[in-house]
Amino acid sequence: ETEIPLISIDCVRETKLCEESGVISYPAIRLFRKDGSITRYRGPRKASSILPFLRRSERPVVSTLEKKSLPSFKYIDEDVFVAYMDQKDTELKSRFTTLAAHNRGTFTFGIVSDAALARAEKVTLGCVVRYKAGEDEQTLCGQSRLDILQEFVEKSTTPLIGEMTRRNQLKYLQAGKSLVYIFAEAESERVAYNREFKHLAKKYQEYLNFVIIDAVEYAYMAPALGLRAGIFPALAVQNQMMGQVFPFDQARDITPEAAEGFVLDIVQGKTQPSSGTTEEGIVHDDL
């Protein structure tokens, strides 16, 4: 599904080669470009995420768009950013290109310089629009500072329920909200939980971040959240500010209704935080 050659390397046998490529743990994915640069892939280790990453690498850093190409381009990727600008606006063009180069592994970027096309799209020149199938467009106008553009990209692409990876883990931990972790081993389970919990995540998005976790790749996180190892699916709540964790009863079914009741019990003081972590299925509880 991609014209990019795919090569598998055994890092146990090819230790030197892996070290030269900056691989210190694996599985790891590296994209080697024709210009000699190397891009690290930090997303989920699944084909549905890796393939879009490879397709983005085949596109220009920023695509120049016209009337014919714009309609399909807006939804060519999960998240697409299009800057509508005057041809003479070199400042916005330069910073938007820098923004695109920094984020090209994750999103797709394009530029429209046709004023008539911008009017047809009901967009003012000098605006950047984020397109995503099934969602309303989000727009940032009158800003060319790189930090503001980057903030717009990050905020507009933050999902109601994200999948935690090594790349975004720190972002969630520093968000200033309590976290609701949902662990599941099968991708089909994770997709289902994402869909089923969207309404609940939207209801409490001001106070809580919901994250889905691959229980196979990140199983080591479960004991630190008071969960017994190897028993999935599982759910836990972490209060970052207070340093508290609340493991959900692993014998119960995980449903939006049960999770909401669990959260409300925590808020009302009916459920106490875990006083210890679990390790290899054994609970260490000071009480």
N, C-alpha and C positions, 0 to 999 in steps of 0.2 A: 504493500500500500504506500510505499515511498521509494523514490529512486536513490536514496542515500544508502550506500553499502553498510551492512550491519556485521560487525565482527565480535565474536566472543573470545575473551582472553582469560586463561586460567592464571590468576594472580599467585597461586601457590608455586607454580612452575616458572612463571614469567615475572618474578619478583622485581627485577631491575626495571623492566618496562613499566610496570604498574607504579613504581616509585617515581619514575620520570614523569608520569602523567598525573602525579599528585593524588594517587589512590592510596589511602591509608586504612580504609575499611571497605567492605563490599557485602552485597552487590553494589556496584557503582556504575554510573553511565557518564561517558564523556563524548562530546561532539567535537570532532576535529574539522576545522574549517580550512578552505583552500588558502586563506591568507596566513595560515599558521597558528591562528588563535584557537584556544580550547575553551569550550563552555561546559560547565558542570550542570548536570540535570539533578535537581533537588526535589522534584515532585513525587507523587505516589508511584510505586513500582508496579504499574499496570498498563496494559496496552492502550486503554482508552485515554490515558494521560500522556504517555510517551509519544504516541503517534502525532497528536497535535503539536507537541514540542518540535518534532522533526519537520513537520510541514511548515511551521513558522520559520525555521532556519532556511527553507528553500525560497522564501519570499524576500523582497528587498527590506531593508530596515524600515524604510518609509515608502509606501506605494503612492504614486501620483495618480489621482482618480479623476475620471471624467463622467459625463452623463451616462454613458453606456456601462461603465464598470462599477459605478457606485452602488447600485441596488444590491448586487450579489456580494460585493465586498463587505457591506455592513454586517453581514451575518456569516462571514467565511470562517470565523473563529468564535469561541465561546464569549470572549470579550474583545471588542474592536473599538479603537479610538480614532476619530477622524477630526483633523484640525481644518477649519474653514478660515482661510486667510487671504489677504491681499497679496499679490505677487511681490509687492515691494516691502512687505513686512518681514524683513530678514531676521529681525530679533526673535520673533515667535517661531519662525521656521528653524532657526538654529537651535533653539532650546527644545523645541518639540522633537527634533531629530536626535538630540542628546538623550531626551527622555525615552524615545523609542529604542535607541541602542542599549540603554540600561535595562529595559524591560522586554526586549524582543523574544526572550525565551519563554515568556509567560503570556504576552498579549500581542495583538496585531495592530499596526498603525498605518494611517494613510493621510494624504493632504488633498484638499479641494481648493483650487485657486480661482475657480470660475464663479464670478459674482452672481450670474444668472442661475447657475446650479444651486448656489447657496440659498438664493431667494426661493427657488422651487422647493427646497427642503425646509423652508421657513427657519433658516439659521442665519444669524448675523455674522459677518466676517469678523474674525478675531475670537471665535468661539471654538471650543473643543467639545465634541460630543462622544459619549460612550454608548455603544449599541450592544444589546444583548437580546437574543431571541426570547420572546415571551415576557420581556420586562420593558417598562417605560424607559425612554432615553433619558440620560443624565447629561447636563450641560454646564460647562464652566466658561464664562465670558470675561474678556477684558483683563486677563492675567497671562503674563509671559514669564514670570519668575519660575525657575526650575523647581524649587522646593514646593511651591503651590501646585504646580502641575503634577508633581509626584504624589502629593497628598491627595489630590483629586483622583488619581489612578487607584491609589490604595483604598480610599474610602468607598469609591463607587463599585469596586470589585469584591468587596468583603461580603461573602455570602451569609445568609441567615444561619446556615449550618455548614461549617467548613470541615474539610478533612485535615486533621493535624498531621504535619510532616516535620522533618528536621528543619526544613527551611522556614516554616511559619510558626514553629513552637514558641519561640521567644516573643513573637508579636502577640500571640494570645496571652502569654503569661504577663506581659506588660500592659495589657489593655485596661487594667483597672476594674475589671468585672469578675464576678465569680464564674467558674467554668463548670459546665455539665458535660462530662465525658461519657460517650457511648462506645464501648468496645464491641467489635464484631469481627469474626474470622473471615467469613465469605463476603465477597464483593456484593453479591446479590442482597445480603442482609444489610450491608452498609447503605446501599442505594435505597432499600425499603425504609430503613430508619430515617434517612435524610428526608424522604418524602413524607412520612407519617408525622414527624416532629416539627415540620415547618410552621404550622399554625401556632404551636406552643412557643417556638423560638421567637416568632414575631411578637407574640403577646408580651414576652418578658425581655425583649431585646435591649431595653434600657438598662437592665440590671444583670443579665446573664448572657454568656456566650456558650452556644451549644457546639460541640465538636465531635465528629465521628473519628474513631481510631481503628486502624488495621490491627486487630488483636494478635495477628501472627508476627508482623514486623515489630510492633511496639508492645509486646507482651510484658516486657520488663517494667513498664510504667504502672501496671496494675497493683502490685504489692504496696507501692508508695502511696496509693490512694485507698489503702485499707481493704483491697479486694484479694480474694484467694486466687492464686495463680492457676491458670489453665481452665478456669470455669467461665465460659463465655457463651452468649453475650453478657455484658455486665455494664453497670452504670455507676457513676460516682460524681459527687459534687465537691468542688474545691473552692474554698473562700480564700482568695489570695491575700486580702488585707489582714485577715486574722490568722492565717497559716493553719487553717482547719480543713480536714477532709471528711466527707460523709459517704461511706459506701452504701449503695442500695443493696437490699437483701438479694443475694445471688440465686436464691431458690424461687424468686418471684418472676413473673413475666414482665418484660419491659414494654410498657405502653405509655403513650402521652398522658393518659389519665393518671396512671400510677406515678409517673415521674412528676407531674404537677402536684399531686398530693404530697409526695416526698419533699419537694422544694418548699411547699407551704408549711409542712411540719418542721422543717429546719428553721424557717423564718420565725415561726411561733414558739421555738424552743422545745418542741415536742420530741425532736430527734437530736441526740447529742453527737458531737464529732467523734471520730474514731480516736482512740487513745494509743493506738499502735499500728504498725504496718504488718502485712502478712508476707510470709516468705515460704515458697515451696508448699503452699497450701496450708501452712500452720499460722494461726493467729497469735500475735504477740500483743497481749493486752494487759496493761498494768493493773486494771481493775479485776 
